[in-house]
Amino acid sequence: MHRFVMALLFGVSISMLAGCEQEGPMEQAGEEVDEAVDEAGDRVDDATER
C-alpha cells in the first residue's frame, strides 16, 4: 500500500510540473504587459533625473 501511495504522489507531482511548463496566451500577454510597464517606468525615471 505504501508503494502505491508513493507512486501516486510521484505521478501527480510530475503531471503538475508538466502543466506548469507550458505558457498559455494570456500568461504571455501578461508578461509582455509587465515588461512594457517596467520599461515605461524606467523611461520616466530617466526623464525625471535630468
N, C-alpha and C positions, 0 to 999 in steps of 0.2 A: 504494500500500500504506500509506503514511504517513497519508493521509486516512482510510482505513478504520479504522486503529487509533485515531486521534483521535476519530472518530465513535463507535466502540465504547466508548471510555473515557467520553466525554460521556454516552452513553446509560446506561451503568451508574451513573455518579455521580448522574444525575437520578433514576434508579429508587431508589437508596439514600436520597436525600433525601426522596422522596415517601413511602417506607416509614417514615421517622422522624417524619413529621408526625402520624401517627395514633397516638393513645394507646389501648392496649388496656385492658380492665377491670382487669387485675392491676396495671398501671402506675398507674392512677387510684387504686386501693385503697392502693397503696404510698405514694403522695403524701399521701393522707388520713391514713395512719398516721404519716408523718413530721410532718405538721402537728400532729397530736394530741400526739405526744411532745414537740415543741417547745413547745407551749402548756402542757403539764403541767410541763415543766422551768421555764418562766417563772413559773408559779404557785408552784412550790416555792421558787424564788429569792426571789420577792416575800414569801412567808410567812416565810422564814428571815431576812430583812433586818430585820424588825420587832423 
